[in-house]
Amino acid sequence: MLAVMRFLFGTDGSPGAQIALDFLCAMPLSNADHVSVVTVPVYSFIGTGVVPEGPDLLRDRGLDAARAIGESARAALATHGVPVSLDVRNGPVVEALEMVSIQDAADVVVVGSRGLGVFTGVILGSVARALARHASMSVLVVRERRNAPQRLLLAIDGSQEAWAAVKLVSQMPLPSAAQITVLELPASPNACHWPVMDEVRMLLSAHAIEARTAEDGHLAEAILAEARAVGADLVVLGSRGMTAGSGVLQGSLADQVLSQAHCAVLVAKPPMKPRLVTDGPAIARIAIAL
């Protein structure tokens, strides 16, 4: 059965966001998939500690500009035959994305690694990192490459987070010729020893797979070195469970890979448990935001 993916794409219209948009457009999306596009007006960043430069910045990057940026992204994605929705949201960016991801049952939120200039650049750089560190959804941070990934490096250990990474890759719309290098990391003392390689062989059998093993040592450096060695254009790893201890990005492994990788990085997170929202207004179905 064809896997169906729901993406959230956050954009501010910057060059970094445009690279992420091109990357997403180049993936073999189908009309069964869905992309939600969300923009956040710049004035939503007031109170973040970043001071705008010039009296016209907030006006020029306000609601109308945000809507135009979002509409441009929506139109670009729509030409590829994928269903797309658009939403312009006010408020803190990370919180908005988190809420939208829950409302829209998103599988992955896609963002660029950098934003516009001193003002939004600082904000969006920190947004990508904050999403990877704290948000409940999986996060794909795109840098440099505008084409669909052809060479993936999938880092796994015995954790359920690694299993979530394998499952996510199996659902991703990848080119049929995409090759996957699986890097097995030493299991941490607290890992649940999930049989991840069994899942790899079963779920990723449609792609050419090469298995490699990392030695004990600095795991982030091992992942980064392997990514360079195989010419990876996408690194995929779990959000936690890949170092001794527990907790989101424990030991800063995913954080370091996200910061230093030469290519796009997908930080996979296990699906959230269902929650019942008992207060607040009825929530309508919405699109993405960054």
Secondary structure, DSSP 8 states (H G I E B T S, - for coil): -----EEEEE--SSHHHHHHHHHHHHS---TTSEEEEEE--GGGGTTSS---SSTTHHHHTSHHHHHHHHHHHHHHHHTTT--EEEEE--S-HHHHHHHHHHHTT-SEEEEES--SHHHHHHHHHHHHHHHHHH-SSEEEEE-S--S--SEEEEEE-SSHHHHHHHHHHHHS---TT-EEEEEE----TT-----HHHHHHHHTTTSEEEEEE--SS-HHHHHHHHHHHHT-SEEEEESSSSSSS-STTGGGHHHHHHHH-SSEEEEE----------SSS---------
